[in-house]
């Protein structure tokens, strides 16, 4: 019997312990800054539109520059690029602190910093992912990614909680200073890592660098295209739960802001549980990926019809857990299944898909909630993502040249339906072939000589 996999096995690596601690501090500081920027924009402009524009400025550069960042990550050493990016993020956080403490009454300086921060994130995001893979190596990558999701959830909860306490006491400027300090600590942790214990990935050659080379590679890797397409659809229709939770709380559940807060906490707990499950697995396979995709899709459809706040909250637990398992598995398979010298550009494609799904899915789900109603929007989105998951399973199995359980079931159902129609259509003309001769051409089609040959072989076999 094989030993039970160690849920915390990646933490045996000293470098990863430093990386995990730095990640917790960085995520906590980042969410403190997110709430601080939102509060600062609202207090200056008193407009939700200005808040939305600030979020757009932070995410738009990812769609335009992520592949450039991926190309740099594949060509240049990861550690210097990472330290440069963290230093720039720290300086931008310090600039926000200066703006807040100076009592600025214009949103444009904040917009400028938000745009620059989006540019830096787009360029150094693939480097973060590539460096993280070099910290643990391929054997513990799936475990490290799963633990990273748990750490991120914990950092988010702590960061948002501290921000809620500090904003009334000290103002938003303190949040930006703390975030700036967190980047200094991240840089210190990276510098303390032992180079001899790293797992460096091969860098792309001169003929394999650039955006065009990365696009060609992704374009000819069919299974990766299927994976990214599935991630986009499920991200757009199944990940924007901030929209649907708010609509359900305000509408059918009549739970108000308190109910929305309860649902947010439940979702965070489910995300932690999903991360712990993913960390407990020895490997994250395509079977786990599609099981998680079906769990979240079917669960989303069911959540649209369950009555009451309690029932909806109960459905959120497996949905949130499945979403984390799905995201972690997609990232694991995309990294381990592609060429290491293309890792940065593959990660860039993932980040672009994530940004695009958020940009498309948020407004689309909001429109569906307004026109059809929150419950109907959840049911419709769940049915669509379920159908897309089944189709993706079939396409992925074909691209990989093997059968997955979901793909086999769907293919058998379709084949049986087509075969049944074919038999009914041909029944008046001739009898359908037996299973033993299903792959052999009919004697009437092969001519008299072939028919005689078949009869002679049959007599020899009987003899």
Secondary structure, DSSP 8 states (H G I E B T S, - for coil): ------TTGGGGSHHHHHHHHHHHHHHHHHHHHHHHHHHHHHHHH--HHHHHHHHHHHHHHHHHHHHHHHHHHHHS-HHHHHHHHHHHHHHHHHHHHHHHHTT---SHHHHHHHHHHHHHHHHHHHHHHHHHHHHH-GGGHHHHHHHHHHHHHHHHHHHHHHHHHHHHHH-HHHHHHHHHHHHHHHHHHHHTS-GGG--------TTS-SHHHHHHHHHH-HHHHHHHHHHHHHHHHHS-HHHHHHHHHHTTT--HHHHHHHHHHHHHHHHHHHHHHHHHSS---HHHHHHHHHHHHHHHHHHTT--HHHHHHHHHHHHHHHHHHHHHHHHHHHHHTS-GGGHHHHHHHHHHHHHHHHHHHHHHHHHHHHHT-HHHHHHHHHHHHHHHHHHHHHHHHHHHTS--HHHHHHHHHHHHHHHHHHHHHHTTT-----GGGTTS--HHHHHHHHHHHHHHHHHHHH-
